[in-house]
Amino acid sequence: MSVAALDTHPVPSCVRSARESFSAVPTSAWDGLETGEVRRLVGELSRLESQVAAHKMAAARVLEKARKAAANGDGPRPGTGTSTGATISFDFGGDRSGADALVNTAQRIEEQTTLTENALASGVISSKQADLISRALAKLPDDVTAEQRERCEETLLTDAQKLTLKDLRRRAARITETYRKTTDEVDADEDEILRRREDEARKKTSFSMWDNNDGTVTGRFTLPEAQGAMLKTALDALAAPHQKVGTVNAATGEMDEIGFGQTYPQRLGHAFATLVEHLPADSLPSNGGVSAVVTVNLDLDTLVGGVKAAGLSDGTRISAGEARRLACSAQIVPMVLNGTSLPIDLGSANRYFNRSSRRAMEKRDGGCTAPGCDRDSRWTEAHHLNPYAISKTTDIRDGALLCSFHHHRVHDQQWSGRINPDDGHVEWKLPGSDTWHRNTRWRP
């Protein structure tokens, strides 16, 4: 195409005009608008973004057709990349995966839909909605007619303007109800779609983690949707309560410090750590004959309040306070040494609170016994007020329930705990304080 032709072609002039218009307006200009107008304009920009996405898809298809033609010896290569996605990413941004997704979506929309691209080009739906609709139509049963396919597409386009992306995906799984005669047929269609999705999800499922060499590990995982929902629900439940500790505010009578972290990701992270500590390790399968239960090796002096570090069975070193806390957990077996290579106390079943004693403490304590904490008993750990290696007893009169956060605090800061002799409730004295405090939750 000649330069003169380019000057009159609508696409180059449209792109040039759009860029010039945006370049003429500084981003600081938004500060002078009222909130309502800003919100309206953000919606307009989103629609404009959809229109731009439609044109990018159209361009991607042109490039892909040219690439295939070149591969067949029918014309010159349109770019420097080995694929259309590589060519597009090379020209701007370098996002190869994003460019590949653009090409794939563009092809799928052309193959599977008749109305969706026009809706996207008009700014009626988003690019993610267009992608979802094209995927849904691609999964329709083999016996669907062209008329039925178009009816499904029209329904999804209408629903896309009022449903969230998640709800639209659920709607798409039952889209055959627009033409099926019975509910049983629709149920069967949905079940087949979900079964295929679950099969694909299992293929994509993975987990990896690595040591950051700074006392933390970082991980990445992909889970099927159902297991992801289970994990999210558990973490939200664990992250929801407010765990308070610190110094007592004279005016409110409550503790000042709150939890391990303030942000939602921090709370979820600590919730995940708590979940890991509550895994039923004694019920997990062995690995080559080796139990999944972790052993914490510590000296007797460390157990009763010393500062000597301890080690886990895989060689990981932990602080004295963390070792004392983990030694309370039925998921980690403590091996207490007394200056020799032989243990003087190897954790066994009778050193832990059994189900009956645990239930009795749940009834008595109602949850975490730390002052101001609202965590319920489901996510607490049984703590020996006096180390088992010293007392040799596992009795509810020597036990207290603590959430993971406060269990850390009790061992790190060496709180003093007791059972009140008058009413039998747990009380705590913080270091440097002469006053006993208790959790004042209502107990029926």
N, C-alpha and C positions, 0 to 999 in steps of 0.2 A: 504494500500500500504506500502511495506517494505521500510526501509531506503535506501537499495541498489537500489530499484526501483526509489525512489525519486532522487537519484544521477544521474540516467540516463534519467529521465523524462525531456522533453524540457522546460516545464514551470518554475519549480524552478530554473534551471540553467540560464534561460533567465532573470528572475527577479533579481537573485543574481548578474549576470554579469552587468546588467544595473545599479544597485545600486552601485556596486563597481566602475564602470566607472565614475559616477557622483561624488561619494565621493572622488575620486582621483583628481578632478579638483576644486580648490577654486573659489568662485564667483568673487574674485578680479581679476581673470585672464582675465575677459572681458575687463578690462581697456586697455589692450595692443592691442586690435583689431581696425581696421579701421571701420568707420561708415557703409560703404557699406557691409562689411563682417558681422558686427553685425546684420544688418537688414536681411541678408540672413539666418543667423543662427537662428534668432528668428522665421523665417518662418519654418525652419526645426524643431525647438523645438515644434512649434504648431502642425506640422504633427505628431511628436512623441507623443505629448499629446493626439491626436486623436487615435493613435494606442494603447496607454495605456488605454484610455477610452473603446475601443472595448474589450480589455481583461478583464477589470473590469466588463463590462456588461456580458461577458461570465461567469465569476466567480460568479456573482450575480445570474445568472440563475441556475447554479449548486447548489448554496446554497438554492435557493428558492425551487427547486425540492426536495432537501433533506429535507427541512422543511415540505413541504406538505406530503412527504412520512412518516416522523416521526409522523405527525399529524394523519395519517391514520393507525399508528401502524406498519409501514413497515420498520422502522429503527431508529437508535439513533438520537437525536436532534443535529444539526450541530453547535449550538452556544448557548450563554447564553441569548440572547434577545428573546422577545416575537414575533418578526418578523425578516425577513431577513435584513431589513433596520436597525433595532435596533442592530442586531448582528454586521453588518458591522461598524456602527457608534461607537459601544462599543470598537471595536478593534483598531480604530484610529480616532482621531479628534472629535468624539462626535457629528457630524453633522447628526442628525436623519432625518431631512427633506431632506437633500442632498442625503443621502443613500436611502431613500424611493423613491426619484425621479429616482435614478440610477436603482433600481430594476424595477420600472414601465416602464421606457424607454427601458430597456433590454427586458422585456417581449413583449412590443408593437412592437419593431423591429423584434423580432422572429416571431410574429403572423402576422404582416402586410407586411413585406418586404422579398425579396429574394436576393437582390443585395446590399442593403445599409450597412449591417454589414461588408461585404468584403471591401467596399469602405472606411468605417471608419477604419478598421484594416490595410488598406494600406496607411492611412494618406492622402487620397484624399479629404475627407470632414471632417468637425468638428463634435463634438458630438451634438452641438445645431442644426446643419443642419440635422444630422441623425434623431434627435428627431422630427424636423419639418416635414421631409419627411414621417416618420412613422405615424405622426398625420394626414397628408394630405391624405395618402392612407387609413387610417381608416375611413375617411369621404367620401370616394367614394360612389356613389349611389349603391343600392343593386343589380342593374341589370348589374354591371360591370363584364366582363369575366376575367379569369386569364391572357389571352393574353393582354387585354386592361390595366389591372392593372400593368403588367410588363412594358408596353409601357410608362405608366405614371411615373413609378419609374425611368426608364432609362432617361426620359426627365428631371425629377427633379434633378437627379444626375449630369447630364451634366450642367444644369443651375446653380447648386450650386457652380460650380467652377468659375463662372463669376459674380454672383449676390450677393448683400448684403443680410443679413438675412431678412431684412424687405421686400426687393424686391422679394426674394424667397417665402416669405409667400404670397405676392400678386399673384405671379405666380401660387402657389399651389391652390389658390382659383379658378383658371380657367384651371386647368390641364386637365379637361375632353375634352378640345378642341383637344387633341391628338387623340381622337377617335369619338367624336360626329360629326354628319353630318351637323348640322346647328348651327349658332351663337345663335339663340334663345334657343336652348337646353343648350348651355354652359352658357348663361346668367341665365337661370333658376337654373342650378347647383350651380353657384356662389352665387346667391341670397339665396339659401337654406343654403349654408355654412355660409354666413354672418349672416343670421337670427338666426341660432343656436348659433353662436359665440356671438351675441348681447344678446341673452337670457341668456347665461351663464355669460356674463359680468355683466348683471343686478343683477344676484344672488350674484356675488362677490363684488358688489359695497358697500362701507362702508365709514364712516367718524367718527373719534374720536379725541378729544382734551382734554388736561389737563393743569392745572395751575402749573407753575414751581415755584411759590411763589417768583419770583425775578423780577416781572414786565413783564414777557413774558409768553406766552402759547405755547405749542408744540402740533402738531397734526399729524395725519396719515390718509391717505385716499387712496381709490382705486376707480377709475372711469372707465366707459366704454371708449373705445379708442376714439370715436368721441368727447366726452366731454373733454377728456384729451387733445386732439389736440386744441380744442377751448381755453381751459385755457392756454395752453402753448403759443399759438399765441398771446393772449392778454397780457400775462406777458412779452413775448419777446418784444412786441411793447412798453410796458411801461418801460422796463428796457433799451431799446436801446439808448434813447437820453442822452446826457451828460449834467448834471445839475451842473452849476458852481456858486459858491458864496464865499465870503470871502473878502479879500482885493484886490484892483485893482493893477495889475502889471503895473508899470509905462512904461515898455518897450513894452508890448503887448496890454495894455488896457483891459485885461481880468481878471476875478476873479481867485484866486489861488486855493481855495478849490474845490473839486469835489465830489458832491453827498453824499449819506448816506454811501456808501461802495464801495470798489474797486472790489471785487471778483464777479463773475457771480452769485453764490448762494445768496450773499448779495443783489445784485441788483434785483434778482427775488423775494427775500423775501419782499423788500420794494415795489416792483411792486404789489405783492399780497396784501399788506396792503392797497395800493392805490385803488386796485380793490374792496376790501371790502368796503371802504369808499364811493365808487361810486355806490354801490348797490341801486336800486330804492326802498328804504325801504317803501315808502308810497304806493307802488304797491304790496308789499308782503302780503300774507294772514295773518290774525290775528291768534293768538294762544290762544284759549279759550276766545276770546273776547278782548285779549290784543294786541295792535298794535305792529308791528315789529319795529316801529320807536323808537330810543333811545333818552332819554332826558338827557341833561347835565344841572345840577343845579349849578349855580355860583352866587356869590355876585356881585352887581353893581361895587364895587371897583375892583374886579378881572377882570371884563369885560373891564374896562377902563385903565388897566395897573397894577393892584395890583398883589401881589404874593400869595394870599390865594388860597389853593387848591380847586378843585371842585369835584363833584361826578356825575357818570352816574346813570341812573335809576336802574341799578342792584346792586349799591353800590360800584362799582369800583371807586377808587380815582385817579384823574389825576392832572397834574400840571396846574398852572394858564395859562401858554402859550398854552398848548394843549387845554385847555378849550376854550380859545379865538379863536383858530383856528377852532375847531369843531363847535363853535357857528355860524360860517359863512356858514356851510354846510346845504343844504336843507334836507340831510338825518338824521340830528340830531337836535332835537328841543331844543333851549336854554330856560331855565326857570330862569330868572334873579330875584334875591331876593335883598331886601334892608334892611337887618337886621331883617326881620320879616319872618313869615312862609308863607306869601302870596306873589306870584310873582308880580313884577311890569311890567314885559315884558315876556309874554308867546309866543314863536315863532309861527307865523302864516304865511299864504301864502303871504301876502303883504310885509313881511319883507325880502323876497328873491327876487332876480332878476328873472323876468319871462323870458319866451322863447325869446320874442322880444328884451328885454334889453340884454339878454345874447348874442344873435346873433350880436347885435350892438357892444358889447365889443369885440367879436371875430373878427369882421371886423377891429375895431380900434387897438386892441392889437396884433392880429395875433398869439397869444399863450401866454405862461408864460411871464410876464413883467419883471421878475428878470433879471438883466444884465448878459449876457453870456449864458442864458438857451435856449436850442433849442427845448423844449417840445412844441408840437402844441396844439391848443385850445381844441382838443377833450379830453385831459386829464388834464384839468385845473379846478380850483375852483374859484368861484366869491367871492372876498374879499371886505368888506366894509372898505374904508380908514378911516372912522370914525364909531365907533360902532353904530349899528342901535338903540340901547337902548338910545343913547345920541342924535343922529341926527334925529331919527324918519323918515328918508328918505331912499328910495331905488332908487337911481338914478345912471345912468352910469357915471355921473360926480363925483360920490363919490365911484366908484367901479373899481376894477382891477382884471385881471385874473392872477392866480398863480398856478403852479403845486403843488402837495402835498408836495414835498421837500421844496420848497421855502415858501410855506404857513406856514410850521413849522418854518422856519427861521425868517420870518417876525414877528411871535408872540413870539417866544422864545427870540429873540434878540431885539424886539421892534423897528423894522425899521420904519422910517418915510416915508410916501408915499404921492404923490400929483399928480394932473393932471397939466401938464405944461400949463400955461395960453396962450402961444403963438401958439402952434400947437396941444394941446389937448392930448398929449401922456403921459402915466404914467411914473413917475420917482421915484427913491428911494434914500434915504439917510441912510447909515448904521450908527450905533451908533459910536460916536466919530469922525465922518466925517462931514465936512461942504459942501461937494460936492454932487450934485444930479447926479445920474447915471440912464441910461435907457438901455433897450434892443435894440440893433441896428439892429435887423433883418430887412430884406428888406420887405417893405410894398407896394404892388402895388397900 
